[in-house]
């Protein structure tokens, strides 16, 4: 498979990003991945790039923060790509959350939705129920955006659609 960017070299890396329930995939060769900043020379440089230290910290004092248990600093974690102990996750919570947001677009992992044939009490497949719940979440988000932008007619239509779906359950 060829690189989606340069169309000249074989792709060795697949970048997958989910934005607003839409999956976007990009196949890249090593050179294009390095140029775009997705990979570096080692795990430390990758970790540093992902954390983007300038955007996270608002002062030099933040670099002095150390884990109270193992005495690891964020600089040590950036260089090694590893946490010193389990307490590091709590100590560097803000930094880890920023990293997860940058990598995955979110801090919460929901996992894969299995392809199942299991049925609930109403005889619906669990996958259908999950799709309906995802649609409800999306519609509620759209309704809130419509209210925020003072598009009240659109918000009312969305409210009615939400109510119809909820009553159909």
DAMOWO-V254639 format. One record per backbone hydrogen bond with DSSP energy under -1.0 kcal/mol. NH is the residue of the N-H (numbers start at 0). CO is the residue of the C=O. E is the energy in kcal/mol with one decimal. If there is no record, write none. Layout:
nh=NH co=CO e=E
nh=NH co=CO e=E
//
This chain:
nh=2 co=8 e=-2.7
nh=3 co=26 e=-3.4
nh=6 co=2 e=-1.2
nh=10 co=0 e=-3.2
nh=11 co=27 e=-2.4
nh=12 co=27 e=-2.5
nh=14 co=25 e=-3.4
nh=16 co=23 e=-2.9
nh=18 co=21 e=-2.6
nh=21 co=18 e=-1.7
nh=23 co=16 e=-3.5
nh=25 co=14 e=-2.3
nh=27 co=12 e=-3.4
nh=32 co=28 e=-2.3
nh=33 co=29 e=-2.3
nh=34 co=30 e=-2.5
nh=35 co=31 e=-2.3
nh=36 co=33 e=-1.0
nh=37 co=32 e=-2.6
nh=45 co=41 e=-1.9
nh=46 co=42 e=-2.8
nh=47 co=43 e=-2.6
nh=48 co=44 e=-2.4
nh=49 co=45 e=-2.7
nh=50 co=46 e=-2.3
nh=51 co=47 e=-1.7
nh=54 co=51 e=-1.8
nh=55 co=51 e=-1.0
nh=56 co=52 e=-2.2
nh=62 co=59 e=-1.6
nh=63 co=60 e=-1.3
nh=64 co=61 e=-1.0
nh=66 co=71 e=-2.7
nh=70 co=66 e=-1.5
nh=76 co=72 e=-2.2
nh=77 co=73 e=-2.4
nh=78 co=74 e=-2.1
nh=79 co=75 e=-2.5
nh=80 co=76 e=-2.8
nh=90 co=86 e=-2.7
nh=91 co=87 e=-2.9
nh=92 co=89 e=-1.3
nh=95 co=91 e=-2.7
nh=96 co=92 e=-2.8
nh=97 co=93 e=-2.0
nh=98 co=94 e=-2.1
nh=99 co=95 e=-2.7
nh=100 co=96 e=-2.6
nh=101 co=97 e=-2.0
nh=102 co=98 e=-2.5
nh=103 co=99 e=-3.2
nh=104 co=100 e=-1.4
nh=115 co=113 e=-1.0
nh=119 co=123 e=-2.6
nh=122 co=119 e=-1.7
nh=125 co=117 e=-1.8
nh=128 co=124 e=-1.9
nh=129 co=125 e=-2.4
nh=130 co=126 e=-2.3
nh=131 co=127 e=-2.3
nh=132 co=128 e=-2.4
nh=133 co=129 e=-2.4
nh=134 co=130 e=-2.3
nh=135 co=131 e=-2.4
nh=136 co=132 e=-2.2
nh=137 co=133 e=-2.2
nh=138 co=134 e=-2.8
nh=139 co=135 e=-2.6
nh=140 co=136 e=-2.1
nh=141 co=137 e=-2.5
nh=142 co=138 e=-2.6
nh=143 co=139 e=-2.3
nh=144 co=140 e=-2.2
nh=145 co=141 e=-2.3
nh=146 co=142 e=-2.4
nh=147 co=143 e=-2.7
nh=148 co=144 e=-1.9
nh=149 co=146 e=-1.6
nh=150 co=145 e=-3.3
nh=151 co=149 e=-1.0
nh=154 co=150 e=-2.1
nh=155 co=151 e=-2.3
nh=156 co=152 e=-2.1
nh=157 co=153 e=-2.5
nh=158 co=154 e=-2.5
nh=159 co=155 e=-2.3
nh=160 co=156 e=-2.2
nh=161 co=157 e=-2.6
nh=162 co=158 e=-2.6
nh=163 co=159 e=-2.3
nh=164 co=160 e=-2.2
nh=165 co=161 e=-2.7
nh=166 co=162 e=-2.5
nh=167 co=163 e=-1.3
//
